[in-house]
Amino acid sequence: MTYPDEHDGKENGPETLMALLAHVSDQMSVVADGLRTKSNVKSASRGCDIRKYSDPFRFGGREFYNFDAYVEAELEGGSLLCWLVDINCTPSGWEIERTVHLRRSSGDEINTFPVMRAPTFSQFAGRFSEAMAELIEAARSYSS
């Protein structure tokens, strides 16, 4: 995927940011639609949220912004499968966290991907597609 600042050779941070967030939302729709085709999935929903946080344990209590997107799938037998993407704009730069969480009556299974961090938005945008591709590939290969 290319982003607006790659088309014209000059950086357009706000437009690139919106393109990245739209891409996450679109890809989470793909994950939800894929899960709905599985015979053991009763229902799947998705959503996203953006917030400003202040956490005394992170960044010395300085504020940071978080965009999260998720897909939740209720499985036959009562298990819950969640795909999560968090994009954080922090005082030290940008990061993307990706997690797959399976909650069963026998216990939780959590699969996390390495956090991708970049000190600048341009560097983050340049590495973003690879980070999302890892999560989408895992979703495509999901089987119960």
N, C-alpha and C positions, 0 to 999 in steps of 0.2 A: 504494500500500500504506500502511496506517496501522499505527502501532506502539502498544504498550500505553499509553505516557504520553499519547498523543493521545486516548485513549478517556475517561479519567477526569479530565483537566485537571491532574493533578499528575505530577511527574516520577517515573518508576520506572526509574532508570538500568539496574540489572542485568537487569530483564525486557526492556527495550528493546534492550539489547545482545544478549541471546540471540535476540530476534526478528530483529535485523539479520543475525546470523550464520546463523541458520536460513534466512533469505531468500536469502542468498548461496548457501548449499548447494543450496537448491531450484532457484534459477535456473541454477546450473551443471549440475544434472541435466537441465534443459530444454535447455541448450546441447548436452550430450552426446547426449541422445535425438535432437535435431535433426540432429546430425552423422551419427548412425547411419543415418539415412534417405537420406543422399547416396550415390550409386552409386560414387563414387571413395573412400569411406571404408571401410577394411578393419575397423577396430575403434576404439572410443572408450572411454576410462575417465576417471573423475574422482576427486578426493580433496580433502582439506583437512587443515590442520595448524595448530597454534598453539604459539608459542614465545616465550621471553623472550631478548632479545639484548642484548649490550653491545658496542658498536662504537666504537673509539677515534676514528674519523673522523666519527662522527655524534653530535651532542648531547654533545660533550665526554666521551665514554665512558660517559655515563649510560645505564642500562638502558631498554629500551622493549619493548613487546609487539607481536607480529606474528601475524595470522591470515591464512593464504593458502589460496586455493581454486583448483583448476585443472581443466581438461579437456584431455586429450591424445588426439589422433586420429592414427592411422597411416593414411596415404593410399596408394593404389595408386602404385607406382613408388618407394616407400620414403621419401617425405617425411613429416614430422611437423608437425602443427598443434597449437599450444598456446594456450589461453585462460587467462589468469592474473588473479586479483584478490588484491591485498594490502591489508589493513586494518591500519594501524599506530596504536597508542596510544603517543605519544611525550611526552617532557618538554615539548614546545611545543604539544601538542594532538593532534588526530586527523587521519588522512589515508587516502585510498583511492587506490591505483594500479591501473591496468588495462592489460594488455598482450596483444597477439595476436602470436604468434611462429610463423613458418612456416620450417621448416628443410628445405632442399632440397640436393641434391648440388651444385647450381650456386651455392649461397650462401644466407644467411639473410635473411629479410625480417621486420622488426619494426615493428609499428604500436602506438604508445603513445597513450593518451588523456591529456588534461591531468590532473595530480594535483589532486584536490580536498582542500583542507585547511580545518580549522576549529579554533579555539582551545578550544572546549568540546564536550563530547559532545552536548549539546542541539542546538547549531548543526550538528554533523556529522550527527546523525540526521535533521535537517530537510532536508538536502541530499543524503542518501544515495540515495534512490530515483531521483533524476535521474541520478546517476553510474552506477548499475547499469543503468538503462534504456538509456543510450548503448551500453554493452557488449552488452546483450541484442539491441538493434536491429542492431548490427553482426553479431552471430552469426546472426540471422535472415536477413540479406541476403547472408550468405556463399555464394559459388558458385565452383566451380573451373572 
